[in-house]
Amino acid sequence: RGDLKKAGFLTRDARMKERKKYGLKAARRAPQFSKR
């Protein structure tokens, strides 16, 4: 059991979905861009 804790399996993963930004379709995805 101690091995799992050492390996970090029992700890809560704080990584979250990045929030959607204003003016963008998603967190990083910008609306389709064309040069002309």
N, C-alpha and C positions, 0 to 999 in steps of 0.2 A: 504493500500500500504506500509506503514511503517513497518508492521509486516514482510513482505517478506524480506525487506532489513535487518532487525534485525536477521532474521533466516539465512541470508547468501545465499539466492537464486539468488540475482541479481549480486553477485560478480563473477568475472571470475575465474574459477577453473584452477589453474596453473599446475595441475597434467598432466604429459605427459607420453607417452609410452617410456619405458627405451630403450636406443639405443642398437643396436646389437653390441656385442663385437667381436673383432678379435679372431679367434680360437674357437668360440662358435657358435652353430647353431642359437641361438636367444640371447636375452639380458641375460638370466640366464641359458637357456637350453644348456647343454654341449652335444657333440656328444656321441652316445651310448658307454658305457664303459663296458668292460668285464674283469674279473680278469685273464683269460687265453685265 
